[in-house]
Amino acid sequence: MLKEVLIELKIIKQNIKDNLIYVWAYIWNQKLKLSWYKLWIRKNEFHKSLDTDMDAMFNMNEKQKENYINDLVKRRNIAHNRDFNKINK
């Protein structure tokens, strides 16, 4: 009986640990990191904030993915135009 309870407690502990990792990854990838990248548009169009973040997209639904891609393309175009204008001056 005690052995079964200990096994159940280990399973519960592992499930809680897995869920905490999932929640942390969700908060970090979709909330904090993407919000940080949106604070300002970089002057360099090759900045890592303008790369597609597959970790963040993993947990997004279709509407969120569409909004993310549209925003990413808009920020890339602005950064590209800044680079282009800087070169042509």
C-alpha positions as CSV (number, residue, x, y, z in Angstrom):
1,M,0.0,0.0,0.0
2,L,2.7,2.5,1.0
3,K,4.7,1.6,-2.1
4,E,1.7,2.3,-4.3
5,V,1.2,5.7,-2.6
6,L,4.8,6.6,-3.1
7,I,4.6,5.6,-6.8
8,E,1.5,7.8,-7.2
9,L,3.2,10.7,-5.5
10,K,6.2,10.4,-7.8
11,I,3.8,10.4,-10.8
12,I,2.0,13.5,-9.5
13,K,5.3,15.2,-8.9
14,Q,6.5,14.5,-12.4
15,N,3.2,15.8,-13.9
16,I,3.4,19.0,-11.9
17,K,7.0,19.4,-13.0
18,D,6.1,18.8,-16.7
19,N,3.2,21.3,-16.5
20,L,5.4,24.0,-14.9
21,I,7.9,23.6,-17.7
22,Y,5.1,23.9,-20.2
23,V,3.7,27.0,-18.5
24,W,7.1,28.6,-18.3
25,A,7.8,27.9,-21.9
26,Y,4.5,29.4,-22.9
27,I,4.9,32.5,-20.8
28,W,8.5,33.0,-22.0
29,N,8.1,32.3,-25.7
30,Q,4.7,33.8,-26.4
31,K,4.5,36.6,-23.9
32,L,7.7,37.9,-22.7
33,K,10.1,37.3,-25.6
34,L,7.6,38.3,-28.3
35,S,6.6,41.4,-26.4
36,W,10.2,42.4,-25.9
37,Y,10.9,42.0,-29.6
38,K,7.9,44.2,-30.5
39,L,9.1,47.1,-28.2
40,W,11.0,48.7,-31.1
41,I,11.8,47.8,-34.6
42,R,15.5,47.1,-35.1
43,K,17.6,49.1,-37.5
44,N,19.2,45.9,-38.8
45,E,16.8,43.7,-40.9
46,F,18.9,40.7,-39.9
47,H,18.4,41.1,-36.2
48,K,17.3,37.8,-34.4
49,S,14.1,39.5,-33.2
50,L,13.0,39.4,-36.9
51,D,13.5,35.7,-37.3
52,T,10.6,33.4,-37.2
53,D,10.3,31.9,-33.6
54,M,9.1,28.3,-34.1
55,D,9.1,27.7,-30.3
56,A,6.6,30.5,-29.9
57,M,4.5,29.4,-32.8
58,F,4.3,25.8,-31.5
59,N,1.5,26.6,-29.0
60,M,-0.3,29.2,-31.1
61,N,-3.7,28.6,-32.7
62,E,-4.2,29.5,-36.4
63,K,-5.4,33.1,-35.7
64,Q,-2.4,33.8,-33.4
65,K,0.0,32.4,-36.0
66,E,-1.5,34.6,-38.7
67,N,-1.3,37.7,-36.5
68,Y,2.3,36.8,-35.6
69,I,3.4,36.3,-39.2
70,N,1.7,39.5,-40.3
71,D,3.4,41.5,-37.6
72,L,6.7,39.9,-38.3
73,V,6.5,40.7,-42.0
74,K,5.5,44.3,-41.2
75,R,8.5,44.8,-38.8
76,R,10.9,43.1,-41.3
77,N,9.7,45.5,-44.1
78,I,10.2,48.5,-41.9
79,A,13.7,47.3,-40.9
80,H,14.5,46.6,-44.6
81,N,13.4,50.1,-45.6
82,R,15.6,51.6,-42.9
83,D,18.6,49.6,-44.1
84,F,17.9,50.5,-47.7
85,N,17.5,54.2,-46.9
86,K,20.7,54.2,-44.8
87,I,22.6,52.7,-47.7
88,N,21.3,55.1,-50.3
89,K,22.1,58.3,-48.3
